[in-house]
Every structure is written in structure tokens, then in C-alpha cells.
Amino acid sequence: MTVRKAWIVAGAALAAGLSFVMLLVVGVFVVAGSLAGGIGGASKALAKGAVPAAYRDIVQKWGNLCPAINPALLAAQLYQESGFNPSAKSPAAAQGIAQFIPGTWATHGIDGDGDGDRDVWDPKDAIPSAASYDCKLASYVKDVPGDATKNMLASYNAGAYAVIKYGGVPPYKETQNYVKTITTLEESFAAPVSRVDPSQQAAGAIYYAQKKLGTPYLWGGEGSAADGGRFDCSGLTQAAYDSVGITLPRVANDQWNAGAHPARDELLPGDLVFFSDDLDNSRAIRHVGIYVGGGYMIDAPRTGAVIRFDPIDTPDYFGATRVTEDGAKALPTRV
């Protein structure tokens, strides 16, 4: 972990720091109240580092195959299906990075790289096939009212007939949840944007974190009694958002996908800020903190240190995530 210069000092400086955070907590509610509902509508270009480098160009190219999909949406499907694992195999015999079952692959698998074969285990075939299959489904329901992308996703889950029958996303809980999950995850693979709706829960997460200032770091710590109330970086951010009813994954690089990504100059208190030695790969993220404004975060930095304020503008700054309840719920649970 890169050593960061602590912003907290003892005594009066600590008290001043706590007062600073409390002002920020109030400020979050003011900002959320004034901006909510007035921003959004961002581009869906693929975020830097969101997709493993080996697949980025394929996803970028094939994600523009038809108007019903885009690179961020295609990335969200692959992440939800396999976590970008080309060797994934489910108990239902779904195979590869796009999790095609054999019957669907036989009908819809294509030779994406033009090497003369269709290999479900080869991402150069499977990713183009996933995009092609999405577009084929979209063509089946193109005359159905409503959002073309949501109708396509509903067809993916429930079949085109059900979408046609009900004139849109059918009233099946599983299908409705699938559509919501993928469209929510889509935001976490989209490029950082200049306007992202503020989180109403951010102030509570900051309040929790600031109460832990001065607590010694513990690698693997989640703040439990067994841990002596100590945390590591992602344990602190997980506990902070758990205190406001949002369940985040345990690992920092999975927390990255819990919402949309505001640009650096659009950060708000409560955003999670991430750091990595590889600025082109979100899976390489190795540190996270909670932004409090003014270019600083609260974080649990490393063994031998305490939870403290640290600057975020360092060479290893990767980006930020504005955590939402829907974003956290959309993250897949993997065995």
C-alpha cells in the first residue's frame, strides 16, 4: 500500500477535523436535496479499466452491433453471467464467458474471429455471439411498445413470446429483476460522467466512518468483536454503508461496481474512491476510502496506521463510485 501522509494530528487538529466532517455530512443532504432528479442521462461508453484488457476491444466493437445494446450493457451481461471468466461452467451446463447453454449455442453461436470454428470457450467467439444473440432477440420484439433494450433483456430471460404477449416486460418477478439488474450494472461499466445523482445514504456512511477515526488498522478486519473493532480498507467502507442499509461486497475491486462513476471534478462526500497500481484494470484495485470533500477521504490505509484522513490525488488514484442501494443489490453473488 502506498504510504499516504496523514492529515490528522493530535488534540485540537483532530477536533477540527471532526467538525469539518460534520459540516460535510450536513452538506451532503443539502446537495442531494437540490440536485436529486435534476441530473443524469449520461453516455454509455465503456469506462477505462472496467473490462479486462484482453476483452475490452471485443466488447467495445460488438457492443455497438445494434441500437438495443451498447458496450457498457454488454459488459454488464458478461460480468453478471461469468465475472469475465472464459472457463465458467454452471450447474445448468451453461458454458464460457457468456454462459451459453449448448442448445442456444448451437443455434446462435457465431464465428466471431473468423478462424473457421465456433468455440463457446473462446471469448473471441462467445462475446460476439452474446451481442449477436441480444440483437436477434431485439429484432424479434422490435414492434413491442416500450424501451427496446428492456424488451430485449426481458426476451433474454423469459423469451420473446412472453414480451410480445404482454406488450413489454412481462409481469414475472424473475424477469423484472433481471432487467433491473443488468440495466443497473450497466451504469457501473459506463465511462465516468459529469453528472451522477447524489446518494441519499452518503451522509450516514460518512458519519459512521468518522466515528472510527483513530482506530488501528487490521488486515481482514470487519470491525467485529473478534477483530477488536478494527478494520482494513474495504472492511471499513463495507461497514459504513451497511450502517445505512446498503450491503457491499467485501473486496474493494468488487465494491467498484456498486454504482455509477462520477468524474473527479464531480465527486461528492460519501463517494467511494479507489486506488490501483494498474490504472487500466478495475480488477486490480487494491485500496478504497470514503470521500469527504476538499480532496480528502477517510480510509484505513495499512498495517501500523490508524483510520484517518488522507489525500486522494495521488498517482495511484483509479476513480470513484457513487454507491446506490440498487447498484449494490445488482452485484452478482459468486461461489
N, C-alpha and C positions, 0 to 999 in steps of 0.2 A: 504494500500500500504506500503510495506516495506520501511522504511526511508533509503535513499541512501546518502552517503557522496558526496557533490557537488565537482566537480573538478575545477569549475570556481571560481576565486576570482576577485575582482575589479581591474580596471586600467590596468597595464601592463600585468597581467596574462591573462585577457580577450583578449587583443590584440594578445598575443602569441597564445592563443587557436584558434582564428580565422585564424591566419596564418597557424597553424597546419592543420586545416580543409581544407584550400585552397590547401595545398600540397597534401592532400589526394584526393581531387577532381581531380587534375591532375593525380595522381597515378592510380585512377580507370580507366581512359581512357587508360593509358599505359598497365595496367594489362589486360583489356578487349581486347586490340588490339593484345597482344602477346599470349593470351590463347584461344581466340574465335576459335571454330572449332576444337581445339585440345584436348578437354576433353569431358567426357560424358560416356555413356554406363554403367549405374550403376545397381546394384542389385535392385530387386523389392520386397524385403522382407518388411513386414509391419512395419512402423515406430512405435516406442514406443509412446503410448498415442494417436495415430492418430484415433483409433476406440474406441468408448465407451467400457469400460471393460466388460460389460455384453455380448458383441457380438464379442469381439476380438478373442477368441479361435475358435468360429464357422467360422469366416471369414478366419482365418489362415488355418484351416483344409480344408474347402471346396474351398478355393481359389486355391488349388493345385489339383483340381479334374481332370483337363486335361491340355495339353500344351498351349491351346489358352488363358487361364486365369492365373491369379496369385492373391495373397491376396490383393495387392495394387489396382489392377484393379477392383476386386470385391468390395472393399471398396469404390472406386470412383463411381461405379454404384449406390450403396446404398445411398451414400451421395447425388448424383445428383437426385436420384429418390425421396427420402423422408427426407434427412437430418438425417437418422438413427431413424426416428420416426415410431415406430411399429403401431401407430394408424392413420397414414396418410391415407387420402382418397381424391382423386382428383375429380374434376367436371366430369371427364370421367369415374368415378366409379372404377378407379384403387385403389387397397387396400393394406395396410400394408407397412412394411419397404421396400419391393422390388417392390411395386406398380404393382402387377399383376391385370389385368382385369379378371373378372370371367371366361370368355371363355378360356383364356390361362391357368388360374389356374386349371380349370377342366381337361385340357389335360396334363399339365406339372408340376403341384404341386406334391410334394413328401412328405412322412412322414420322415422328416429329423432326428427326435429324437427317432423314433421307438416306439412311445407311442400308435400307433394304429389308429391315425387320421391324416388328412392333414388340417391344420388350417392356412389360409392365414394371420391371425393376429398374429400368433406365430412366432417370428423370428427364433426359432429353426427348424421350417419347411420352412419358407419363404426364409431364406438365403441359405440353401442347395438347395432349388428349383431354386433360381436365378442362382446358379452355375451350376446346372444340366441342366437348360434351355440354358445357354450360351454354354455349351459343346455339347448339342444336336444340336444347330444351327451350331457350328463349324464343326460337323460331316457332316451336310448337304452340306457344301461348302468346304470340305477338298480338293477337286480336283481343286478348282479355283486358278489361279495364284495369287501371291502377298502375303501380310502379313496375316497370319491366324487369328490373333487377330483382325485386322481391318476388315477383311471379316466377322468375327463373329459379331462384333459390327454393321456393316452395315446390316447384316441379322436381327439383333435385331430391327433395326429401319425401314428397308424397306422390309424385307422379304428375305428369301434365294433365291427365284426365281429371284429377281432383281439382286442379286450378281452373280448368275450363268449366267444370260442373258448378263450382261455387263463385265463378266470376272474379277470381282473385285468390289471395292466400286463404286456403281452406281453414275451417274452424277446428283444426286439430292442434292440441296443445304442443305436441312434439314438433309439428311443422312450424308453428308460430315462434316457438323458442329457437328453432334452428335459424330461421330468417333473422330474428333479432340478434342472435349470437354472431352470425357471420357479418352482418352489417355493422355491428358494434366493433368487432375485431378489426374490420376494415380500417377504422379510424386510427388504430394503433400501428398500422403499416403505411399510412399515408405520410407524405412529407410534412415537416413542421410548417405550421400556418401562422398567419399574423393575428388571427382571432380565434380563440377557443373559449367556449362557455366556461365561466368560473365554477368551481366546485363549492357547493354549499357546506360540505363537511370539512373543508380545509382548515378553518379556524380551530375546530375541535382537535384535529390531528396535531396542529402546532402547539396548542395548549398542553396536550399530553407530552409531547417531546420536550417542551421547555421545562416541565416539571422533573425531567430526568437529567437535566444539565448537571455535570459533575460526577455522574455515575461511572464507575470504571468499566472499560470495555471488556467483553468476554467473547472470544471466538465461538460461534454457535449459540450464543446466549439469546434467549427469548424473553427475559425478564421474569422468569418463573422463580418460585422459592428455591428450587434446586439450583438455579443459576445465581442465587444471591441477588436477584433483581437486576442483574447485569444483561447487557445486550451486545450483539455485533451490529453492523450497519443495517442489514436488511431485517434483522430481528426488531430493531427499533422502529423502522418505518412500518413494518407489519403490525406491530403492537399499537402504534399511533393511529393507524387507520382502523384497526379493529375496535379501538375505543369509540369510534363514531359509527360502528356498524358495517364497515366495509372490510371484507376478508381478502387479503392479498396473498399471493404465493409467498413461500418462504425465501426464495432465492432472488437476488437483485435483478438478474437478467430476465427473469420471468415477470417481475413487477413492472418492467419496461412496457409491457403490452397491456397494462391496466387502464389505458385511456389514450386520448389524442396527445400530440406532441406540440406544445407551443414553441414558437421561436424564442431565441434568447432574450430579445428585447420585449417580449410579451409575457415573461414569467410573472406569476402571482404567488404570494405566500401560500404555502401548502402544496405546491407542485413538488413532485419528486425529481431530484436532479441526479444524473448518473455519470459515472466515470469509467474509462476503459483504456487499456494500453493499445487496443485495436479500434480505431475510430470508424472502421468500415464494417463492424460486425457486432450487432446488438447481443449476440450470444456470448461475447467476450467481456461484457460488462462485469466489473468486479467491485464496484462501490456505489452506494446510494445514500442520499441525505434528503432532508426536508427543507425546501427553500423558505426563507423568512423575509426576503426583501433586501435591498441595498447591496446585492451581490454576495450575500452570505446564506449559509444553511446551518441547520443543526444536524450533526452527524456523530456516529460512533466510529472514530477513524481507524484505530489499530490497537493491538496489544500494547499495554503500557500507558495508554492515553485514557482520557475520560470523554464522555459525551459533552460536546462543546460547539461553539460557533466556528465555522471555517469558511474561507472564501471559495466561491465556485469557479471563478475564472482562472483556471489552471490549464496547462497543455493537455491534460487527460479528460477534460470535460467532454462528455459524449452528447448529452441532450437532456430533455426533460419530459415528464409525463404528467398530465393533469388527470389525476385519478378520479374515476367515477364509479358509482355502485354498479351500473350496467357493465362498464368496462371490466371490472374485477370479476363479475359473475360470468362473463363471456369466456374467460380464460379456461382452456381445457384442463381437466384433471388427468394426469398420466400416471400409469403404473410403472 
